[in-house]
Amino acid sequence: MRETRTIMGMTISLAVVDDCVRQQDLEAVFTEFTALDAQFSPFKTDSEISRFNRGEIAENACTTRMREIVALSEKTRQETGGYFDISRPDGTIDPCGMVKGWAIRNAARQLVDMGFFNFCVAAGGDIQCHGLNEHGGQWTVGIRHPFLRDEIVKVLQPNGHGVATSGNYIRGDHIYNPHTGLYGSDNIVSLTVIGPDVFEADRYATAAFAMGRKGINFIERTPGLEGYEIDSSGTARMTIGLKKYLPC
């Protein structure tokens, strides 16, 4: 069973191929995405993050999920030399770069807890697959050509790992570099990261993209991560270990 909806300002697709799946199972997962959007969207005036930024909620009064996101964001800031930072110059925080991968990982865990084994959750270019596809084979993930949107430049076989892509070729320069106070990433237009799960891949992809030309080297040095980068001239670079995720 497959279904796609627009939530959190992005396209979210669920594919669950176990025979026992029902419509209400997918509905439960989409409902959770909707709840997270209501809680963490900085564009909704009544969200918890908006109320926190306006000073209407004290830090010690935040929900457990809010405190978890803030703690994970601080951990990532320290691990990436400050390139991932949800703090903004105006004193507010914007956790969108943390929440997406976290929400997808939560959805995958929710499906496992519901008893499913063969599924794929995709949202905004980030993907978590589990088990086998409807043909009984490994799930595959395509890296889209940043200049020819209908073309795939590389096919990955993540084997249960998470895949996340950061780039500016769809939404423009929207990733913030805390060290310069600017948006953009030198001449890098796309950076795809494979990590132990989609949350790990996503948070590091965001930080590495903000690093610009240094990003792919950061991914190379970080245990458990592999990456594929494309710059504005169309030149691609990949980490040494990426080949283990390329179908034979």
N, C-alpha and C positions, 0 to 999 in steps of 0.2 A: 504494500500500500504506500502510495506517495502523495504528498500534498505540500503546496507552497503557499505561504502567506507573507504579507509585509508587516513586520513588527519591529520596533526599535529603529525605525527609519531604514530598514534594509530587508532584503529578501531572505526568508528563512525557509529551508526545504527539509522535509523529513522523508526518509525512505526506510521503511521497516518491512523486511521481506519474510519474516517468520510467518508461518501459516496461520497462527492464532491471533494475529493482530486485528484489532477492531478500530472503527472510527473514533470511538471514545478514548482510546489509548493515545492517538495522535492529538486529540483535543486537549488531553491533560497536559501534554508537553507544550503545546502552543499557549495554553493558559498560564503556564509558568513563565514563559518568555514575556507575555503581556504584563504579568505582575512585576517582573524585574524592570521592564520599561517604565512602569508607573512609579517605581521606587527610585530609579537611578537616572532618569532622563533629566539633563539640565535644561531641556526645552519645555518641560512641563512645570508650571508654576507651583503645583501642589505636590511635586515629588519630594521625597525625603532629602535628596541632594540639594534641591532648590531651597527648601526651607532651612537646611543647614547653612547654606551659603548666605542666606539673609539673616542668620543669627537667631532664627526662631527655635532651633534645636541645639542644645549644648552637646558637646562631644560625648559626655558620659550618659546622655539620654538617647543616643543613637541605637538603632536596632543591631542585633548580632551580625546580620549580613553587612550592614554599613561599616561596622567596625572591622569585619573581615576584609572587605575591599580596601579600606584605608591601610590596614596592616600589610596586605599583600602589595599594595602600591609602594609603600615605604621600603619593603624588602627588595622590590624590583629596582627602585631608585638607587639603593645602595649597591646592588649587584651590577648595575649598568653604568656606574660612574656618573649618575645623575642625568643620564640621557632619557630615562623614563621618569617623568615627574608630573603628577596630577595637579600640582599647585600652579596657579596662574598669577601673573604680575598684579592683578587687581585684588589678590587675596582670596579668591574663590578656588574651589577644586573642581576638576572635571575628570571623573573616573571612566569615561566612555572607553578609553583605550585599554582599560583593565576588565571592564564588565563583559565585553563581547565574548572573548575567549572563555572566560569563567562561566558565562551563561551556557555556552555550547557544551562545555565539559559537564556542567550540571545536568543538561538535557540528556547527554549520553549516559550518565550515571542513573538518571531517572528511568531511562528505558531498560537498563540492566536490572534495576530493582523491580521493574514490572515484569521481568522474566524473559526479556527479548535478548537475542544474541546477534542477529544479523541485521544491521541497520547502518545508516549514514545520516549525520546531521550536518547541514551546511548553512552558513549564515554570513553574508557580507564578505565572501571570499575565504572564509575559514571553515575547515572541515574536520570532523571526527567520524571515522568509520570504525565498525566493529564486526567481527565475523566475516561472512562471505556475502557476495552480492546475489542477485536473483538467479544468476546462471551457475552458481556454485563456485565461482572463482573469486580471486582477490579484488577488492575495490581498487579502482584507479582514479587518480586525480590529475587533471590537466592544468598546466601553468599557462595562462592566457597571454598571448602576444600583446604587449602594451600599446602597440601602434596599429595593429590589425586585429580588431577585437573578435573577429570570427575565427581566428587561427590559434592553435595550441602549439607552443614552442617546445614543451617538454611534458612527458607523461610520467607520473610518479605512481609507485605502488607502496603506499605507506605502511601496510601490514599492521594496522592497529594504532599506529602513531598519529599524532595530530599534524595538520598542515595549515599554515596561516600565511597570507600574503599582505604586505603593506606596500602602498604605492600612491602615486599622485595622478595616474593616468585616467582615473574615473572621477574622483572628487576634487582634483586639483591639490594644491599644497595645503593639506589639513593637519599634517603631523608636526608638532611643535618641538623645536630644539631649545631646551631650557638654558643651554650655555650661550646661545646667541640671541635668544628672545625672538627668533624668526621662525617662519614656517617653511619647510622645504628640506631637501636632502642632497645638496651639491647637484650632481647631474644624474643621480640614481632615480629611476622611475618605477622600479618594481623589485621587491625583495621577498622571496618565498622562503619560509623556514619550516623544517620538519623537526618536531620535538616529541618528547615522551607522550604528551597528549596535547590537545589543541590549546589549552590554557597556557602551557609552557611555550609552545610555538608562537602564540599570538603576542604575549607580553615581550618576548625577546625580539620578535619581528618589528614591533613598533619602535623599540629602543634602537635596534640596529639600523633601521631606516633613518632615524634622526641623526645617526652618526655619519651618514653620507658614505664617502668612499671607504671609511674605516669599518663600516658595518659588517661586511662579509668576512673580514678578518676576525672581528669579535665573535661571530658565529663559529668560525673555524676553531677558535681557541676554547669555546665553551663546551664542556663535555655533554653529550647527549643531543646536540643540535647539528643540523646540516642545513645548507642554504644554497639558493640560486638567485643571482642578481642580474638585472638588466639595466644598462645605463641609457642615456638619451641618444647615443649613437647607435643603439641596438646591440652593443657588445655585451655578451653574457660571461659571467664568472660563477663558478660553483665550488663548494667545499670538496675536499678530497673524498670524504665518506658518502657523498650524495649518491654515488654509483650503486650503492647497495639497495637504493629505493627505486632504481630504474629497471623496468621489466626487461627480461632477456630478449 
